Structures are given as C-alpha cells and as structure tokens.
Amino acid sequence: MTNVKFQMSNELPNSKEYSVARRPEIKTLEKIAREIRIEILKMLTCAGSGHTGGSLSMVEILVGLYFYKFRCDPEKPLCNTRDIFVLSKGHGCPALYAVLAHMNFFKKEELCTLRKAGTRLQGHPQKGLPGIEVSSGSLGQGLSLANGFALAARMDKEQKKVYCLMGDGELDEGQIWEAALTGAHYKLDNICAIIDYNKFQIDGRTEEVKGLEPLAEKWRAFGWEVIEIDGHSIKEVMDAYDKAEIIKLRPTIILAHTVKGKGVSIFENQNKYHGVAPSKEELGKALKELDL
Amino acid sequence: MGVVKLGEAMDKKPTRDGFGEALVELGEKRKDIVVLSADLTDSTRAGWFKKKFPERFVSMGVSEQDMISTAAGLALSGKTAFACTFGVFAAGRAWDQVRVSVAYMEANVKIVGTHGGISVGPDGPTHQAVEEIALMRILPNMTVIVPCDAIEAKKATIKSASLKGPVYLRLGRNKVPVITKEKDVFEIGKASTLKQGKDVTIIACGIMVYHAILACDILKQKGIDAGLINLHTVKPIDSEIIINAAKNTGAVVTAEEHTVMGGMGSAVGEVLAQNLPVPIEFVGVKDRFGESGDPDELFKIFGLTPEDIVKAAEKVIKRKH
C-alpha cells in the first residue's frame, strides 16, 4: 500500500453520466426532508426528551440515501439483496425512525411511542425494529460493525453496499480510527461511510472540545476516498452516493458539512438542543417555519 | 463417572490446543465459520485455522475493540465468528464492545480468551486474566465456559459453534493434565460429577479441576469423603447439580483460577443462597492483581494449590451445623 496515489473526488466522472435517469426530482426529496423534520420534532416533543440538533442535521443525508440509492424492501426488511445501513451515531435515531416510517417499514403512528415504556423505538436504536440492522448508542462501534458486514458480503460474493453514518463528536472515539485502518487494509470498496459534520458535540464546538481538523486529510492519510459536500444539498448528497459506488480498491467517506438543528432557526447552531427536545411552544414555532 | 486415576502417565496439553484443533475441524465442515485475531494468532492457536482457511481468517491487528465489533458485523451477516485474543484484552479492553455489539444484539460471536488466570506466569499482572469470568458472566445473553483440559476445550469449541448466540470461552496457556476422555459427554450448561462424596462437595472449573482431584485424594487419606463437580459452564449455571450436591454433603468449596469476587464461586454462592444455604468456602484469587513468576510458585502464593483446597474443605466441614 505504499505510494498509492489516492484519486481525488474531482477526478471522478460526473454522476450525471450514469444515473441521472433514475433520480427522483430534487424538489420531491426536499419536500420529503421537510416532512421528516416535522415528524422528528413532533416525536421529540411527544417524548419530552431526545436529541434534536443531531437529528435535524442528518435529514438530507438519510433522505438522499433512502429515497434514492438504498436497496431495501420495507415489505421484506431482511431480504438477502438489501443494502445495509448502520447508524453509528445512535442518538440521531429520531431521524432514522421518521424515514423508516415514511417508507412503511412500520406505521407512522408508532413514532409517538418514542422513548416510552414498551416501545420498539428505544431512545437509541435497538435491532429488531424493521429497518434497524444494529443496536447502537455507545459511540464509536458502527464503523467496525459496517466493516464486518462488508467483509461478509465480500466472502459471500454479494453485491451489497454498506453505509455507516457517524457523528463528528463520535470521531473522538479511538475505535473509529481502528476501523478506519481495517477498512483501508481490506480495501473495502463496498463501504460508504458518512460523517454528519455539524461541528458540535455535547460540550461545545468540536474544534474547542478536541479538534478534528484537518479532517479530510486525516481520512485520506488513512487510505479512504474522501468526498466533501454540503450535507443539506440533496443534489450533492445524491452525487456523493453515486461517486461512492464507482470508487474501487478503497473505502469511501462522505464528509457532509451540516448545520446542527438545521431547518428551524431557533435550533440552528444552538448547541443547548443537542440533547433537549423542543417544548410545545417551540414546536409550534418550528412547524410554522417548516410549513412555509 | 469415576474420578481420573492419578499418575505419571497422564497426558499434558494446553486447553488452547484443543480449541485450535476444533477450529480446524469446524472450518472443514462449515463454511460459515470465520476467525478474527488481534495479533496473537499463534498464541491463541487461531493460526492453525488461518493456515488452512486464509480466506475466512481476518487479521485485525492489535485492535481488540475493532475486532469484537467487526466480528459482530460478520455474525449479523450470518457468519459464526470466533474472535480470539488474550482473556484480559477480550474482556477488559473490549468490554463495552462485547456488551453492545455482541451481548445486547445476541450476535453469534464466540469470544475466545486464552491465557486465562495467573498460570500465564512470567508475563505478570497486565496479562493475567483474573477478572474476566465475572465481566462476561454479568452480561445478559452471554454463555461462559471454562474447560478443564484440552479434550473438554475441543468439545466446548465445537458445541459453542452450534449454539446460536454469544459465548465466552476461557482457555489457558500452559500444558495441563488431560483428565477427561473422548467418550465423556459434554453439554453446555450441564456440569459433570467427577466423584460423589458424603462430607463436602468441591466445585471447580478450568485448571482447578485437576487441583481438586489431587485435593480429593489428600482428603481421602484424612478420612474425608469429598465429592467433585466440574462446573465447566459458569453460565447458564447448572443449579440442579449444585443444589443436589449441597443436599448430599451440606458443605461446598469452590475453586477457580480467578478472583473470588464475581466469578464461578460467586455464581455457585448465588444459587445456594437462594435455594439451600450451606457453608461455602471460596478458593481463588483474593482481591488482588497477579504477579510474575513460575506458575507452580504462583499457585502457592495465590492459594490455589490442592493443599489450599484441602484446608478450605476442612474449614467448611467445621462450619456445618
């Protein structure tokens, strides 16, 4: 692996050339993203607790994946031909629950059971709920799990793609970097990791808590193809997933620059909403803004 | 089943060797078997599998946490994954990964911790696992097996592969006497009575089963009739055999190469306290770390010799009402 020159994302073919035909309308996905945000805020308010900021920042990342690229069948959530999605930043699960319900993995009515006794919608994801592949919540384990899925797919000669969404604060965990070595060592080009780079963690700005920069260079040095995008641009998100599919002999990571609390002005970049649910009054304000 | 005859003719073999042989057998029979190793491939005997089935062997480097979660990912894809390293690192370094990636998800991962106990010897405390039976036992969904010899280790490995779900297999580094026979039945969760007794029951696991056999012999010379149970499966625990033994003898000594806090002895204590409280003495490491030394010297320093079991038996008999 010495002297390998990593291809930069701008040298790759333009995604328009190979997949534009089956793309949904950007406006359609933007509308879905808005609906997902509304569901997230309603369920968090109903639960009275949960992670508002990091759920809102990952919406387009999920919508661009699930409503475009991801191969799955809500009728048969465990079908063999499915792609695998690992939510490593488990605290962002309200966004994933909202997406899965929107796709009919389970009924939307179940969303309001979030975090309540007896629910399948645990405060952090629990395997068993249709569409949830892994339990998570203890940060840093998702990329290793994803590598495991990817290695198994390779051994079995299956054409699965394994996606893994991580938080930025989560990158403080050493295990992530162990997994980064593993993914590159085994040239796991069936892995596409995504970082929801919203620049905040519980204690404050990521650069103040424990600096991550230069982050893209770190991943490149570890042997990963890095694609940097605006994580709220549906088009850039879809382009990135397209590019990730054609990278060979190394894993890909999408560094998605996002805004914590995105979509609602009172929550945007307000880190106090990291682990706090909206009040009923705040929900009212937010819904007005999102309905525009 | 009678107690094994003592003598010079007894074969000696490390339990890790029994594991290594079983892995190769399993690999030949089953394509779903995959093995991961955290850089201790020869020491854990995972290397024997690697040699024959390199395409199903995953070298993880010195990354125990990454190894455990990667093993879980493989298991969730339908593989039966054996993750191998020293017991201290499997349970200590990677405990949260064992908890969340493996136990919580009931992933079909077999965690193999070799070099268990103080008998690792010269490497000293950082490498001597004396806490990991406790760390593994307290996790829901986890099966914990501590084989007493190489034959039992081989059977335990093969049976573990057929059990869907997490297993911790505790193995040793050094050669230990082979005291079970090929034809002996091994069932996970079913302890074996090696000897019936009247005065006291010794319940042992791992290398301490052999020490207990020697202790039974000394006790016999002192006119004490001790029973002996090989409690190879610490979890799920065979309550029935323990309660019956306590009924028959009215006193119990547990013997393990592990701290007396939270391990096999504690598990036996939990069963008896709730069902049939009889006096118990715990032979094991007493709330301390290991230290470097020759294993036989260390057994003396840590109070794990046959004579220590004898003393505990005499003491517990005196406590009977």
Interface residues (C-beta under 8 A of the other chain):
Chain A: K127 E133 V134 S135 S136 G137 S138 G140 Q141 S144 L145 A146 N147 G148 F149 A150 L151 A152 A153 M155 D156 G174 Q175 E178 A179 L181 T182 H185 Y186
Chain B: V34 E55 R56 V58 M60 G61 S63 Q65 D66 M67 I68 S69 T70 A71 A72 G73 L74 A75 L76 S77 G78 K79 A81 D96 Q97 R99 V100 S101 Y104 M105
